[in-house]
């Protein structure tokens, strides 16, 4: 039976030459009966063979990352003892209802397959812990899985799943929750019902809300919070003060926080203030969130400056950087009017902090002071960063340095030149005109 299965999966013959089938690559047995098949990334082709259903003792089936493998879930219906099924990144199709009788399933991974159906087909899987159905045609409501109280991983991103986050409040074992790019609604406070939560991915959903004192002393192991949604996140002035007054250890940890493209609509300090006593935050992304104001120098003396490695404030309206308090990257791209207090940009360059200033117009003095600390681009770099022919010029590239800039806006007379048969059109900014006109 096993030989027929592997032949139909087009598994290379040389991988199953041993007389004892339990010695074949990817096969594990118990008392001579096949209990596990693991053929990940084995270039399997063809369809799931119906002969799989004859392997009555099979508990684990791992066929992931075989994109040419097709067939239907129906071939798996007889596998009543199956506990773990991983078909990630295959071309398997069929409805979830084909798995309704697999009541012993604990781990189900069907991400990036062609499956469809409703979540309600899973209600018989009372022992399931891991459910990964992202990037499939699955539909249904979160309420359909609220009774599966052993779930610790739920990944339903980019599916047709709807419902309210509060439907999952009873899933106290939740460690990883990915509902990104779905029509899920709810409040940020709903996450507080998952005391063991480590990762929450909610970008592209309708989950909203703000950071409040309710978070104090809660979600102590939360490593990643990715909102990028309608969440305003920034606490009110009263709530921010209460969070700041909390003792260390009760502060929100949040090693990786993403609120990019959220409608924060506030001074950047109101976002940073409730986080400054955190010793664990390493990455904060808040690009395109309508943040304004300045980054004051006193932030360099706060606890979060000891851990913060990356701060992405691109596509905002930051006006002034008075101090440098990140150790790896400060992204200020497309903050058109941002400037730096004396010595701040130079300090960043000296200490190896990458600063992204693409789309930013520095003053000639700021750019000149920074240039003194940068390696001189070689002549071979001239034209290495080609600008469109219509604009008629090319520039040196600074991509090998810690400073990322738009060359034609960063000392253009030093870094840019008109292309052949073009002449400088305007002396206040770099633009060239064809002399052939």
N, C-alpha and C positions, 0 to 999 in steps of 0.2 A: 504493500500500500504506500509506504513512504517513498519507495523508488518511483512509483507512478506520480506522486505529488511533485517530486523534485524534477522529474523529466518534463512535466507540464509547465513548471516554472522556468524551464530552460537553464537550470543550474548546470554549470560546467561539469562534464563527466568525470574529469580528473579529481574533483572534490568529493566524489563518492565512490572511490575505488575499494576502500577497505571492506572486507567481508562482513564485519560487524557494523550494522547500520548505526549503532550507538556511538561509533567512532568517527562518523562522518562530520565534516565541518558544519558547525552551527546546530548540531543535534545533541540533545541531552535526554537521557532515559532514566527511568526508575523501574527496576526489576524487568528490564528488557522492553518496556513500553515507552514510547516517545511521549515525553512530558513537556518538552520545550523545543521550539524551532526559532533560531535567530539567524536570519539571512539579510542583515542590514547592508545596504550599498553593495549588493552582489550582482547588479545589472540583470535582475530578473525581468523576464518578459512574459508575454502570454496572459492568461487569465487565472484567477484563483480557481484551482481545481476542486471539483465537487468531492474528490477523494479525500480532501482534508477532513470531511465529516466522519470518516472512518477511524480517525485517530481519537478514540473516545477518551483517552487519558490525558489529552493535551491540555496543559494549563497555561502555557505562555507562547504567544505567537508574535514575533518581531520581524516585520517585513518592510520597515521604513526606508525611505530614500532609495526607492526603486521606481523612478518616475514612469517607466514603460510597463509597469505591472498594472493590469486592469482587471475587470471582472466585477462580480457583485458580492455584497455582504451575505447574500443568501447562502453561499457555499459554507458559511460558518455557523449556520443555525443549529446543526446537530452537536456542536461542541459545548455541551452542558457544563463541563468542568473547567472551561476557560476562565482564567483569572486576569490575565494581562494581554491586551491586544494593542499593538502599535503598527499602524499603517500610514504613518506620517509621510507626506510627499509621495504618494502613489496615485494612480489613476483609478482607484477602486471607486465604485458607485453603489447605489442602492439606498434604501430607506433605513432609518434607525430602527424601525419596527422589526426588521429582520433579526435584531439582536435582543428582542424582548425576552427570550427564554434563557439568556445567558445570565442567570441570577447570581453567579459567583464572581462576576467581574469586579475587580478592585481598581484596575488602571485601564482607561480607555483613551487612546490617542488616535484621532482621525483627522488631525489638522492637515490642511492643504490636500484634501481628497475631493472627490466629486459626490460625496454622500449628501442626502437631503433627509427630510422628515421633520418630525416634531420632538421637542424635548420630552414630552409626556411619555414617549416610548421607553424612557430610562427609569421610570418609577419603580420597576421591579428589581433594580440593581441596588439593593439595600446595603451592600458592602463596599460600594464604590468610593474610592478616596481621590483619585485623579481623573478629571474629565477635561479633555482637550479636543475641542471641535472648531478651533479658529479657522477662518478662511474656508468655510464650507457653505453649503446652501441650507443649513439647518435653520429652522424657525421655532417659534414657541415663546413661552413667557418664563421668566425666572421663577414664578410661583410653581412651575411644573417640577422643579428640583428641590424645593424647600424641605421636603421630607427625607432627603438623602444626607442625614446628619453626620456621616463620617467623611464627607468631602473636605479635603484640605487644599485642593488645587482645582480652580475653575477657570478655563481659558476659552472664551467664546467670542473673541474679537472678530470683527469683520464678518458677522453673521446676521441673520434676520431676527435675532432674539430681541424681545422687548420686555417691558415690565419695570417694576420699581425695586430699587436696591434693598428696601426694607424687607422684601420677601425672603431674603437670605439671612435675616437676623439670627435665626436658630442654628446656623452652621458655625458653631464655636471652635471648630478645628481648623478654620480657614487660614492658610498660610499665603497662598498666591491667588490673586483675583485679577483677571484680565477681561474687561468688558469693553475695551476701546473700540471705537468705530461701530457702535451699536446705538440703538434708540433707547437705551436704558435711562431712566430718570431717577432722581433721588437727592439726598442731602449729603454733604460731606460728613456730617455727624453719624450717618449710617455705618461708617467704617469702624466706629468705636465699639460696635457689637461683635467685632472679631478680635478678641484679645491676643491671639497669636499671629496676627497678620504681619507678614514680612514684605510683601509687594502688592501694590494696588495700581493698576493701569486703567485709567478712566478717561483718557484723551478721546475727544470726539464724541462724548456722550452729553447728556443733558443734566448731569449731576452738578449741583450748585451748592453754594454755602461759603462760610468764612471760618477761619481759625478762631476758636473760642477757648475760654478757660476749661471747658469740658475735656479738652485734650490733655490737660496736665496730669501726669502720672499714668497715662494710658498709651497703648500701642508702643510699648518700650522696645519692641524688636522690629518696628517698621523701618525698612531700609530704603524703599523706593515708593514715592508717591508721585504719579504722573497724572496731572489733571488736564491741562491744555483743553479746557472746556469752558463752560459758562460760570465756573466757580470764581467768585470775587476774591476769595481766600484771605486777603488782607483783613486783619481783625479791626473791629471798631476801636476808637481811642480808649474807651473804658476797658475793653477786653485786653487790649495790648498792654496796658499798665498792669493788669492782674497777672498776665503771663510773665512779664518782666520781674514781678515781685516774687514769683515762685522760686522755691529752693532748687538748687541744681539736682538733677535726677528726675524732677518732675517736668522739666522742659521738654517740648517736642524734640525727638532725636532727628528724624528725617535726614539721613545721610545723602539721599538724592531726591531733590524736590524739583518738579517741573510744573511751572504755571505759565509757560509760554502761550501767547495768544489768548490768555484769560483776560477778561475786562477788569483789570486791577484799577485802572484810572485813578492813580494816586501818586504822591511823591514816593520815590524809591525807598526812602528811609522808613516809610510805614510798612513796607514789605520786610525790610531787614531787621527792624527794631525787635520784633518778638522772637527773632532767631539768634540774637547776638550772644546769648548765654549758652548756646548749644556747642558742645565740644565734639560733635560727631558729624555735623553737616559738611559734606565734601564737594557736592555739586548742586548749584542752584541755577536753573534755567528760567528766565523770565523775559524772553524775547517777544517783541511785538505786543506788549501788554499795556501800552499807554502810560508808562512810568515817566515821571519828571523829576526835576530837582538835582541835588548834588549828593556825592558820596563823601561825607565828612571825614576828616582826619582821625577823629577819635575812634572810629570803627577799627582802626589797626590795633587798638589796645584791648579789644573785646575777645572773649573766649572763642567765638566762631572763627576769628582770624587764624587760630592755631590749626584748624582742620580744613577750612575752605580752600579747595584747590581750583575750582572752576566756577566763574560767575559770568553768565551770559545775559547781557542786557541789550543785545542788538535790537535795532528797529524800535527804539524808544525815543525819549526826548531828554536824556540826561544832559545836564548843562556843565557840571564841574566835577572833576575828580581831585579831591584834596589829599587822599592817601591811598596806598596800595595794600590791600589786605587779602589778596589771593596768592597762592604759591605756584600756580601753573598757568591759568588762562583768565584774562579779563577781556570779554568780547563786547565791544561798543560799536560794532559796525552799524552804519546808517543811523547814528545819532548825530545829525548834521552840525549841530552847534556846540558839541562837547569840547571842553578845554581842560587843561591840567594845571594844577598849582605848580609853582616853580620846583623843579627837581623831581617831581613824582614820576614822570614818564622815563626820565633817565635812570631813576632807581630801579624801575621795573626791568629795563633793558639790562642793567648791570647784574641783576639777580636772576636773569633768565626767565622772567615771567613773560609769556606770550601775550601780546596785546593786539587785538583785532580792531583796526581803525579803517577798514574799507568803507568808502563812501563818506568819510569824515574830512572836513576842511580844517586842518591845523593851521595855526598862525605860522608865518615864516620863521619866527624865532623858535617856536616849539619844534617845528620840523627840523630846523637847522641844528638845534641842540641834540635832538635824537640822532640825527644823521652822523654826528661826530662819534657816536658809540657803535655804529653799525659797520660791518665789514663792507668794503667798497666793492660794488658789483663788478665782475669782470667784463671786458669788452665783448666777450662772446654772448653776454646776456642781453646786449642791445637788440631790441626787437623780439626778445624771447617771450615777452608777454604781448602778443599781437592784439592791437585794437582794430576794430572793423575798418575795412578799406575806405568806407564812405567818410569816416572821420579823419582819415589821412595821416595818422601818426602811429608810432610805436614807442614803447617805453621799456626801461630797464625793469627787471623783476626783482622784488625784495622777498620772494617767497622762502628763501633759504635762511631768513633771519627770524628773530623772535617777534618782529614787528610786521603785521600785515596791513598794507595800505593800498589805496588806489593810486598808482604812480602819477597819473595826470593831475591828481589833487594834492600830491605830496611833493613839493619842490619840483614842479613839472619842468622848469628850465634846466634842472640838473639831470633829470631822469628820462625825459622824453625828447623826441626829435620828429620833425615832419618827414614823411616818406618821400621818396623821389618824386619830383614834379609837383610837389606841394609846398605852400608857403604859409608861415604863421599868419593867422587871421586876426587874432585878438590877443593882446598882451596881458589882460587881466585874468584870463584862464586859457588853458591849452586847447587850441582848435586850429586845424590846418585846412587850407583850401587848395583845390587843384589849380595848377597854373595852366591847365589845358583848356579851361573854360573860356 
